[in-house]
Amino acid sequence: MATQSFFEQQAANRRQSIVLAVLVVLLLGALGFTIGYGLSGEVAGGIGATAVAIVIGSLASLGSYFAGDRLVLAASGAKPVDEQKAPQLLNVVREIAIAANVPMPKVYLIDDTAPNAFATGRDPEHASIAITTGLLEKLDREELQGVIGHELAHVRNLDIRFSLLVGVLVGSIALLADFFLRFTFWGGGRRSRSDREGGGGGLQAIMFVLALVLAILAPIAARLVQLAVSRQREYLADASSVELTRNPYGLERALAKISSDKEVLEVANRATQHLYFTNPIKKFEERSSSLFSTHPAIVDRINRLRQMTGERPLAAGDVAQLAGLD
């Protein structure tokens, strides 16, 4: 296996994230234009429809941007931690924060035996990290450093902002598609077409049909792209963690140990699962969905770490053991 440095992996993951975000923008533009043109028969109608969806989606996301971290911490049952409760944890967070050149985040503990962690906050100055008690009990110091490095990489890379931007665009697509489908269902589209006659009527009819197709498929496609963006940011955080700790082995062991643990993180749900270090919803659970997974496969994440050191990919037996859990 060819060696790839963490800098090369970081650059590749950033490029892929940007490409995916551009795809969502193009999808929103295509949907907005076809709906606007199909209803109005004018180019200005398409541009206006797209602009309105973006504005409404942006306003709706402001509350999540400024208060979302507090809601997530409260929903997870996270409690602030001090030096007496977890001195090693705070020591590790402090040293990784120095390496990442970010302010010391607020640190919280979740009373749950399932090992996992997540970072939240709109920027490095307002960041928080939450770690389960199971993570502290089951990981050694090097493994803990790998996990904390991953979470602080999310903070340093401003992943919350990037994900919010993509989320706003995806939400705008869903909003626009839902409005158009409801409008068409109640007869608005039929009235618009029957009221217009002339040379542009044929093109307008074609655009209307295209808008119907896009209104059905675009939200699904946008959601899949959003999940792909989330997975790329996980790869980026893994590479950044190795940059901060200079130790891919600790992170590799942490990934294998956490994914192999069969305990279920009860406080996690579909709305918060993308925040966690590894997918807290296991494959054997009823709420699991591989199609809409927010995290890359553990096998892929470990093999990318091995690529940095030129090691061989995981053996077939290890792959079989890990593939059925994450």
Backbone torsions as a table, in degrees:
resi	resn	phi	psi	omega
1	MET	NA	131.0	-178.4
2	ALA	-70.7	139.5	179.2
3	THR	-74.8	136.7	176.6
4	GLN	-131.7	123.4	-177.4
5	SER	-71.0	163.1	179.1
6	PHE	-67.0	-27.5	176.2
7	PHE	-66.1	-40.4	178.2
8	GLU	-66.7	-40.3	177.7
9	GLN	-66.4	-39.6	178.3
10	GLN	-61.0	-46.8	-179.0
11	ALA	-62.1	-42.8	-179.1
12	ALA	-65.5	-42.0	-179.4
13	ASN	-68.1	-36.8	176.5
14	ARG	-64.4	-43.5	179.3
15	ARG	-61.1	-44.6	-178.5
16	GLN	-66.8	-35.7	177.3
17	SER	-63.4	-43.2	-179.4
18	ILE	-65.9	-41.4	178.3
19	VAL	-60.3	-43.8	179.6
20	LEU	-64.1	-40.4	178.5
21	ALA	-64.0	-39.4	177.8
22	VAL	-63.3	-37.7	177.8
23	LEU	-60.4	-39.8	178.4
24	VAL	-65.3	-41.7	178.0
25	VAL	-59.9	-46.2	179.4
26	LEU	-63.4	-38.2	179.3
27	LEU	-65.4	-42.0	176.9
28	LEU	-63.2	-43.1	179.5
29	GLY	-61.9	-43.3	-179.9
30	ALA	-65.2	-43.1	179.9
31	LEU	-65.2	-47.2	-179.1
32	GLY	-61.9	-42.3	-178.2
33	PHE	-66.9	-45.5	-178.0
34	THR	-66.2	-37.9	177.7
35	ILE	-66.7	-48.1	-179.5
36	GLY	-61.3	-43.6	179.6
37	TYR	-69.9	-40.0	-179.3
38	GLY	-63.6	-32.1	-179.7
39	LEU	-87.9	-36.1	-174.1
40	SER	-105.2	-23.1	-175.3
41	GLY	75.3	14.3	-177.4
42	GLU	-131.9	147.3	177.9
43	VAL	-62.0	-39.8	-178.9
44	ALA	-59.6	-31.7	178.8
45	GLY	-64.3	-39.4	178.1
46	GLY	-66.0	-43.3	179.5
47	ILE	-64.8	-41.5	-179.4
48	GLY	-64.4	-39.7	-179.9
49	ALA	-62.4	-42.0	178.9
50	THR	-65.9	-43.5	-179.0
51	ALA	-62.9	-41.5	-179.6
52	VAL	-64.1	-42.0	-179.6
53	ALA	-63.5	-41.2	-179.8
54	ILE	-65.9	-42.7	-179.2
55	VAL	-63.1	-46.8	-179.3
56	ILE	-64.1	-43.9	178.8
57	GLY	-63.1	-37.3	180.0
58	SER	-66.3	-43.5	179.5
59	LEU	-63.4	-39.5	-179.2
60	ALA	-67.4	-27.2	-177.2
61	SER	-83.5	-14.3	-176.8
62	LEU	-62.0	-41.3	178.7
63	GLY	-61.7	-41.3	178.2
64	SER	-65.9	-37.0	-177.2
65	TYR	-64.7	-42.8	-174.4
66	PHE	-91.0	-23.2	-176.3
67	ALA	-123.7	-2.9	-175.8
68	GLY	-60.9	-36.8	-177.7
69	ASP	-64.9	-40.7	179.6
70	ARG	-65.8	-37.9	179.1
71	LEU	-65.8	-42.1	-179.1
72	VAL	-65.8	-43.8	-179.9
73	LEU	-63.8	-41.4	179.2
74	ALA	-66.4	-42.8	-179.4
75	ALA	-65.8	-27.4	-178.9
76	SER	-87.2	-4.9	-178.7
77	GLY	69.5	28.1	-177.3
78	ALA	-76.6	137.1	179.8
79	LYS	-121.0	141.2	178.5
80	PRO	-59.2	147.1	-178.2
81	VAL	-118.9	149.7	177.9
82	ASP	-125.2	-179.9	-175.5
83	GLU	-60.6	-33.8	-177.6
84	GLN	-70.5	-35.6	-177.3
85	LYS	-77.6	-41.8	-175.1
86	ALA	-148.3	73.5	-177.0
87	PRO	-63.7	-40.2	-179.1
88	GLN	-65.9	-40.0	179.6
89	LEU	-60.2	-48.9	-179.2
90	LEU	-65.1	-34.6	177.3
91	ASN	-64.4	-42.5	179.3
92	VAL	-67.1	-44.6	179.1
93	VAL	-60.2	-41.5	-178.1
94	ARG	-64.6	-44.8	-177.3
95	GLU	-69.8	-35.0	178.1
96	ILE	-72.5	-35.6	177.4
97	ALA	-63.0	-37.8	176.4
98	ILE	-65.4	-44.2	179.2
99	ALA	-63.3	-35.5	-179.2
100	ALA	-83.6	-8.7	-178.9
101	ASN	59.9	45.3	175.4
102	VAL	-126.3	156.0	177.9
103	PRO	-62.2	154.0	176.3
104	MET	-61.8	119.6	-179.8
105	PRO	-77.8	165.1	170.4
106	LYS	-72.1	140.6	-175.9
107	VAL	-116.8	133.0	-177.7
108	TYR	-127.8	155.3	175.0
109	LEU	-117.5	138.7	174.4
110	ILE	-109.7	123.9	-177.5
111	ASP	-78.3	85.0	-179.5
112	ASP	-153.4	136.4	-176.2
113	THR	-78.6	-11.6	176.1
114	ALA	-74.5	123.7	-177.1
115	PRO	-74.7	123.8	176.5
116	ASN	-171.2	174.8	-179.5
117	ALA	-162.5	160.0	173.0
118	PHE	-152.8	158.7	174.9
119	ALA	-118.1	147.8	178.1
120	THR	-148.4	170.5	-176.9
121	GLY	122.9	149.9	-173.5
122	ARG	-81.7	-17.7	179.0
123	ASP	-162.3	170.4	-178.2
124	PRO	-58.9	-27.3	-179.8
125	GLU	-77.0	-16.3	-178.9
126	HIS	-128.1	43.4	-174.5
127	ALA	-99.9	151.6	175.3
128	SER	-139.0	147.9	175.6
129	ILE	-123.7	133.6	177.4
130	ALA	-120.1	132.4	-177.6
131	ILE	-127.9	137.7	177.4
132	THR	-77.6	154.4	176.6
133	THR	-64.0	-29.8	177.6
134	GLY	-63.9	-33.9	178.5
135	LEU	-64.6	-42.5	-179.8
136	LEU	-67.0	-34.2	-176.7
137	GLU	-77.6	-29.7	-170.0
138	LYS	-105.1	-11.1	-178.9
139	LEU	-110.0	144.9	172.8
140	ASP	-84.2	-179.1	-172.8
141	ARG	-63.6	-43.9	-178.8
142	GLU	-63.5	-40.2	178.2
143	GLU	-66.7	-40.2	177.4
144	LEU	-63.1	-40.0	177.2
145	GLN	-60.2	-40.5	179.0
146	GLY	-62.2	-42.7	-179.9
147	VAL	-67.3	-46.6	179.9
148	ILE	-64.6	-38.1	176.3
149	GLY	-60.5	-40.5	177.7
150	HIS	-62.4	-46.0	-177.0
151	GLU	-69.7	-39.5	177.7
152	LEU	-71.1	-25.3	173.5
153	ALA	-65.0	-39.2	174.7
154	HIS	-58.1	-40.5	179.6
155	VAL	-67.0	-49.1	-177.5
156	ARG	-65.7	-37.4	-178.5
157	ASN	-79.9	1.0	179.9
158	LEU	55.2	41.5	-178.8
159	ASP	-63.5	-31.2	179.9
160	ILE	-63.2	-38.6	178.7
161	ARG	-69.0	-44.3	-178.7
162	PHE	-62.7	-45.1	179.8
163	SER	-65.3	-35.7	178.7
164	LEU	-65.3	-41.9	178.7
165	LEU	-59.4	-48.9	179.4
166	VAL	-64.6	-38.9	179.2
167	GLY	-62.6	-38.8	177.2
168	VAL	-62.5	-43.6	180.0
169	LEU	-65.1	-43.1	178.8
170	VAL	-64.7	-41.3	177.0
171	GLY	-63.6	-37.0	177.5
172	SER	-64.8	-39.4	177.4
173	ILE	-62.2	-47.0	-179.8
174	ALA	-63.3	-40.7	179.5
175	LEU	-63.4	-46.7	-179.1
176	LEU	-64.7	-43.2	179.8
177	ALA	-64.8	-42.2	-179.3
178	ASP	-64.8	-42.3	178.0
179	PHE	-60.3	-46.0	-177.0
180	PHE	-65.7	-42.5	-179.9
181	LEU	-65.0	-40.3	177.3
182	ARG	-66.6	-41.4	179.3
183	PHE	-61.5	-42.8	179.8
184	THR	-68.0	-39.9	-179.4
185	PHE	-59.8	-38.4	-178.8
186	TRP	-87.1	10.7	171.7
187	GLY	94.4	2.4	-178.6
188	GLY	-62.1	-39.9	-178.8
189	GLY	-67.7	-37.6	-179.8
190	ARG	-66.7	-39.3	178.5
191	ARG	-66.7	-38.4	-178.7
192	SER	-63.7	-39.7	-177.4
193	ARG	-74.3	-38.0	-177.1
194	SER	-72.5	-23.8	-179.1
195	ASP	-79.9	-10.8	-173.4
196	ARG	-115.5	131.5	177.3
197	GLU	-134.5	156.7	177.9
198	GLY	131.2	-171.7	-174.3
199	GLY	-63.0	-28.5	-176.5
200	GLY	-88.8	-0.7	-175.4
201	GLY	-62.9	-40.8	-179.7
202	GLY	-63.1	-44.4	179.2
203	LEU	-65.2	-39.6	179.5
204	GLN	-63.1	-40.4	178.9
205	ALA	-63.6	-41.6	178.0
206	ILE	-62.6	-45.2	179.9
207	MET	-64.3	-33.5	178.9
208	PHE	-66.0	-44.9	178.2
209	VAL	-64.0	-41.9	177.8
210	LEU	-61.9	-38.6	178.9
211	ALA	-64.5	-37.8	177.0
212	LEU	-61.3	-45.4	179.6
213	VAL	-62.7	-46.4	-179.6
214	LEU	-65.1	-36.7	-179.0
215	ALA	-63.0	-28.7	178.5
216	ILE	-83.1	-42.7	-172.8
217	LEU	-90.5	-31.7	-173.2
218	ALA	-60.1	-44.6	179.3
219	PRO	-60.9	-37.1	178.6
220	ILE	-67.0	-46.5	179.6
221	ALA	-62.7	-41.3	-179.4
222	ALA	-64.4	-40.0	178.5
223	ARG	-64.0	-40.6	178.1
224	LEU	-65.0	-39.4	177.2
225	VAL	-66.0	-40.0	177.8
226	GLN	-59.3	-42.0	178.2
227	LEU	-66.3	-36.6	176.7
228	ALA	-64.3	-38.5	176.0
229	VAL	-61.5	-44.4	179.1
230	SER	-59.0	-41.7	-179.8
231	ARG	-67.0	-38.0	178.3
232	GLN	-65.3	-36.5	178.2
233	ARG	-69.1	-27.7	175.2
234	GLU	-68.9	-43.7	175.3
235	TYR	-58.8	-42.8	-179.6
236	LEU	-62.4	-42.4	179.7
237	ALA	-66.3	-35.5	176.4
238	ASP	-61.9	-48.0	179.9
239	ALA	-63.7	-38.5	179.3
240	SER	-67.8	-34.2	177.4
241	SER	-63.0	-41.1	177.7
242	VAL	-65.0	-37.4	176.7
243	GLU	-60.1	-40.8	-175.6
244	LEU	-77.5	-37.9	-176.2
245	THR	-95.8	-19.4	-174.7
246	ARG	57.2	31.5	-175.8
247	ASN	-146.9	88.4	178.9
248	PRO	-68.4	-21.2	-174.7
249	TYR	-70.9	-38.1	178.1
250	GLY	-62.8	-43.3	178.7
251	LEU	-66.8	-39.7	178.9
252	GLU	-62.1	-44.9	179.6
253	ARG	-65.1	-38.2	179.2
254	ALA	-64.0	-42.8	178.7
255	LEU	-60.8	-46.2	-179.0
256	ALA	-66.0	-42.0	-176.9
257	LYS	-68.3	-43.1	-177.9
258	ILE	-69.4	-43.0	-178.2
259	SER	-68.7	-28.1	179.5
260	SER	-79.1	-16.3	-179.7
261	ASP	-73.8	126.8	-173.9
262	LYS	-93.6	3.3	178.0
263	GLU	-73.2	141.4	-176.7
264	VAL	-94.7	132.5	176.4
265	LEU	-83.6	101.2	-170.8
266	GLU	-65.4	-33.2	-174.0
267	VAL	-77.9	-11.4	-179.3
268	ALA	-79.9	152.8	176.0
269	ASN	-149.8	-179.6	-176.4
270	ARG	-64.2	-27.2	-179.3
271	ALA	-75.3	-26.0	-176.4
272	THR	-114.0	-4.5	-172.6
273	GLN	-62.3	-28.8	-178.1
274	HIS	-68.7	-16.6	-177.8
275	LEU	-78.2	-24.3	-168.0
276	TYR	-78.4	159.9	-179.7
277	PHE	-59.5	-47.6	170.3
278	THR	-125.6	159.7	-178.1
279	ASN	-58.4	115.4	-177.9
280	PRO	-74.4	-12.0	178.6
281	ILE	-96.7	107.3	-174.6
282	LYS	-73.8	156.5	-178.3
283	LYS	-62.7	-28.3	-176.8
284	PHE	-81.9	-2.6	178.4
285	GLU	-83.5	153.5	178.3
286	GLU	-66.8	-29.9	-177.5
287	ARG	-82.0	2.2	-178.7
288	SER	-76.4	148.8	175.9
289	SER	-149.8	108.8	-177.3
290	SER	-68.3	-31.8	-179.4
291	LEU	-64.4	-37.2	-177.5
292	PHE	-107.0	36.4	178.7
293	SER	-71.3	136.1	180.0
294	THR	-89.7	-9.1	-176.3
295	HIS	-122.1	149.3	172.2
296	PRO	-67.6	160.8	176.1
297	ALA	-62.5	141.6	-179.7
298	ILE	-58.6	-38.0	179.4
299	VAL	-59.5	-43.6	179.4
300	ASP	-65.6	-40.0	-179.7
301	ARG	-65.3	-42.1	179.7
302	ILE	-67.5	-41.5	-179.8
303	ASN	-65.3	-32.3	175.6
304	ARG	-67.9	-36.1	175.4
305	LEU	-65.5	-40.5	179.1
306	ARG	-66.1	-28.1	178.5
307	GLN	-64.9	-27.9	179.3
308	MET	-67.8	-31.1	-177.7
309	THR	-103.4	1.2	179.4
310	GLY	76.0	16.0	179.1
311	GLU	-79.6	161.1	177.4
312	ARG	-70.0	153.2	175.4
313	PRO	-62.3	167.3	179.3
314	LEU	-57.4	143.9	177.8
315	ALA	-69.4	161.4	-176.6
316	ALA	-57.0	-40.0	-179.8
317	GLY	-64.3	-41.5	177.8
318	ASP	-66.5	-38.6	179.2
319	VAL	-62.5	-45.0	-179.9
320	ALA	-62.4	-36.5	-178.5
321	GLN	-70.9	-39.1	-175.6
322	LEU	-85.4	-30.0	-172.1
323	ALA	-65.7	-24.9	-175.6
324	GLY	-89.3	3.0	-172.6
325	LEU	-116.8	-43.1	-171.4
326	ASP	-74.8	NA	NA
